[in-house]
Structures are given as structure tokens and as C-alpha cells.
Amino acid sequence: MVDLPKRPGDNLEHWLKGCVSRRQTQHLERYRRVVSGNSAVDIQMGGKSLLNFSSNDYLGLAAHPELVAALKDGADSNGVGSGASALVSGFREQHHLLEIELAEFLQREKVLLCSSGYLANLAVATSLTRKGDVIIQDRLCHASLIDAARLSKARLLRYAHADMEALRQQLELENHGNTLVVSDGVFSMDGDTAPLATMAMLCEDHRAWLVVDDAHGIGVCGPGGRGSVAAAGLDGQQVPILTGTLGKAFGCFGAFIAGSETLVNHLVNEARSYIYTTAMPPALAAAARAALRRVIEDDWRREHLHTLIRHFKQGAASRDLALMDSDSPIQPMIIGDSRATLDLAADLQRQGFLVVAIRPPTVPVGTARLRITLSTTHQPAQLNALLDAIAAATSHV
Ligand SMILES: *Cc1c(COP(=O)(O)O)cnc(C)c1O
């Protein structure tokens, strides 16, 4: 939030307007766009058709007919709302089956469905640590992981992005409690992958528990789409706590925590962000089961996505456009200045491309960027068109 002190006696609207103008002068004002359409790629905004390069629907499943049918059937047989939290009467057969199928897919004993990835991360940090414990995070961890650590009573230490020597030093600090080491698997705003194998080794040496939030990895990378943990050759011993969302590659909504049976029992009993919220609609769980079948069976979606990623990176290089070093569908281009990034995004939008400008505090100050995300449903010619538009728009700056 912008930093604006409240003066004694300040009226609410006056104070809020002060915040608005502070955000505007820093080019940090945010607004929402009303988007319509049922495709990952072709969307409508304000009566205009745009190509969407700002969606996390990496596998093009959000509008898949099988998911849509499963959602409709699920609503026919279960109604819409689950009616209660999972511990009261909201835990339905579709949830139960999805948990079993996800556990099998992820090769973990158990899975706990959560209402969102944000809440899943709160559940983990607040139920596994207390006062006197330590949580260590990569500095670029997702906001939900930062908030989770803040809500827990543990001390939060952060190390420079992917700096394993800094992590080692923090693990060596005196600590008589539990230590949780927490990281994105694939970093949400940079698209690179955490050095998970080294992290697992360090955690083993220091008896720390490794938590990986693989929101952008599961379904997209690793053997069978099992994510960045599986890609690093790590299992449930080395990464005992794995979280992920159903809102990105799965094209649905909701999230999960995967681990041992004892871990899941503990969360069911202790995790307030699990206990005190309504269970996700059972029809959504049915849709997520359909998504999981596509994730498991459609290797071609991942293979084609990775072909598009290579095509995009080569296309950028041949036009002298500098992308960040990422092999994931998240392909950011750093512009630096927030204003310049907004101007470029607006220019691209006029030409028919939705690429949202990502600015502080989502990313560090001075690293505002275009966060370009690719979906398996993009056409190579659409990637070329976007790259041509960026090259033309940036050639005169
Ligand atoms: C999107 C995201 C989340 C939040 O997941 P939701 O299901 O959208 O709440 C958590 N962690 C990371 C790394 C994410 O990118």
C-alpha cells in the first residue's frame, strides 16, 4: 500500500483520495478490466477483440468441453454451493475422489483440497510453526507465502533470489524450534525455477522442512506434468509439503496441499484457513477431476506448449528483444520504469494484444515488466505478431 500517514481527524474519503493521488503520481494505480469470451487466447474487452497473453490457463483447459460438461453435471447432481465448511458437512464425494486422484498423480500419500492457493499457503505456515520457529523464504516468493509467514508467529528470514549460500547461512543461525524453508517451484513473476535439489540437500543437512508452492509448475513441467519437484527428481521425503493451485494449468479454481497422511490429519485439525471457510463447490471438484484426466492423458498439450516457448524465445532473440531467462510459459520482459511499462502495455493493447504491465509492489522497484504468458492454444503466428509489435513499439524508445 502507498505510504500515507493519517492526520488526526482526517475524514475517510479525504484520506482515500490522498492515497489515490499518491498511487497515480507513482504510476502504481491498479484497475480491473471487464473481459468476456470463453477462450484462453481470444478475448473481448470493451467491444474489442484481443489476443490474451496474460492468462495462466497454460494448457488451454479453462474452456475445455469436458470440464464444462463435468461442471454442469456436477451442479445437476450436487447443486451449486457445498453449504458448509469441509469439517461440518461440506466435504462431498467429488472432493473425496479428487483428493484421492490428485494424491495418486502427485505420488503423495494424501492431498487436502483448499479453497484457494492463497488459503493453502496460509494453512501450511500457520499450522506448522509457532512463536520461536523460523520460516526462510526466497525473496521473490509469491505474496501469499509472505502473508502466510506474517500471519504465523514464526520469524521470517528472506534470502536473495536463488542464493543458496545465503540460505545455508540462515539455516546455520541458532534456532531451537522448527524451520520451514519455503519457495515457489516456478517463480510467478520471473518464470525461472528454484534450485530445488540444492534446497532439499540443505534442508536435509539442517533438519528443516521444505515447502514448495508449485502453482506454475504442476501440469506444465516435469515427468507427466507432475511439476518442478518431480522435474528435480525429488520425492515426498525431500519435499514433504507441496502446494499447488487448480486455478492455473488446471483451468479451474481451488487448490491443494499434498503430503503424508499425518500431515493432512494435522492440517485438518489445525489449519484455520482450511477449517473456517466454505468448502469449494462440489461441481468444481468434478471439473477439476476432468482437468486432471486431461493433464495426465494429454502429453501433447505440454509438448506443444514447450515448442511454443522455444519458438517465442528464438523469435525474441532474432528481434534483439531481451527476455528474462525462463523456460516456463512465463516469459517476462523487464522494462524497468512503471510509466514506460504502462505505456508499452497500452500501445500493445491498441494493436490487439493484452499483456498486462506488472509493477511494484508485485515485483521489486525498478523491475516493472511485461509478464507475457503462453498457452498451448496460442498459434505460432500469434507469437510472431506479438514480438513484431513489441519490437516496433520499443524501437523508438
Ligand atoms: C497464483 C499463485 C498462488 C495463489 O493461488 P490461488 O489459487 O490463485 O489463490 C499461490 N502461489 C503462487 C506462487 C501463485 O502464483
The ligand as a Tripos MOL2 file, in Angstrom:
@<TRIPOS>MOLECULE
LIG
   15    15     1     0     0
SMALL
NO_CHARGES

@<TRIPOS>ATOM
      1 C1         -1.3830  -17.8030   -8.1140 C.3       1 LIG1
      2 C2         -0.4820  -18.2380   -7.0100 C.ar      1 LIG1
      3 C3         -0.9820  -18.5770   -5.7560 C.ar      1 LIG1
      4 C4         -2.4220  -18.3620   -5.4080 C.3       1 LIG1
      5 O1         -3.2210  -19.3910   -5.8800 O.3       1 LIG1
      6 P1         -4.7950  -19.0950   -5.9870 P.3       1 LIG1
      7 O2         -5.3970  -20.4410   -6.1290 O.co2     1 LIG1
      8 O3         -4.9630  -18.2150   -7.1580 O.co2     1 LIG1
      9 O4         -5.1820  -18.4370   -4.6930 O.co2     1 LIG1
     10 C5         -0.1200  -19.0400   -4.8090 C.ar      1 LIG1
     11 N1          1.1990  -19.1660   -5.0670 N.ar      1 LIG1
     12 C6          1.7310  -18.8410   -6.2460 C.ar      1 LIG1
     13 C7          3.1950  -18.9970   -6.4640 C.3       1 LIG1
     14 C8          0.9050  -18.3470   -7.2550 C.ar      1 LIG1
     15 O5          1.4240  -17.9790   -8.4220 O.3       1 LIG1
@<TRIPOS>BOND
     1     1     2 1
     2     2     3 ar
     3     2    14 ar
     4     3     4 1
     5     3    10 ar
     6     4     5 1
     7     5     6 1
     8     6     7 2
     9     6     8 1
    10     6     9 1
    11    10    11 ar
    12    11    12 ar
    13    12    13 1
    14    12    14 ar
    15    14    15 1
@<TRIPOS>SUBSTRUCTURE
     1 LIG1         1 GROUP 0 **** ****
